[in-house]
Amino acid sequence: MIDKDLVAASSRPLILSILAQGESYGYALIQRVRELSGGQLQWSDGMLYPVLHRLEKEGLIKASWRVSETGRRRKYYRVCSTGQKELARQRQQWMAIHHALEQLWETGLCPT
């Protein structure tokens, strides 16, 4: 199980990255994260929707209600231009962290 602090910290860039590929709704986002993580990230509604509402309030994503092909009403989310800029900023930060950890862990600088 992945530490909840790491799950929380990664939720924004994960959501923005998925929505940058195309609009989606809550349950599909949860499923996509589960798929991308090989089942290691198990998001719940209670974790996802506060983040979506925060991103929407910050103007990074937009939401609209529509009827799905199954006839159910769903709230679809899409990333907007400010969200694209924030995603680029988040990506730079995460890549810097990734490269630092990679250097430590893969070069033997950090004993296991």
C-alpha positions, 0 to 999 in steps of 0.5 A: 500500500502506498503511503497516504501522504504520497497518494495525496501529493500525487493526486493533482498531477495525476488528475491533470495528466489524465484529463489532459488526455481527454475529458472524463468523469469521476469513476473513470478517473478512479479506474484509470489511476488503478490501471496506471498504478497496477492496482497499487493506488486505490482511490475512493470517491471521498478522496477524489471528489474534494480534489476535483472540486478544489481543481475546479475552484482554482480554475484548472478544470471545468465540469459539465453535466451530461447524460452518458451513453447508458442514460445516466447523468454524469459530471464530466471534467476537462482540463482548461488552459490554466490547468495545462500550465499548472500541469507543466509546472507540476511535471517539472517539479515531479521530474526533478524529484524523480531524477534525484531519487533515481540517482540515489537509488539506481547508482547505489548512493543510497544503501537498501 
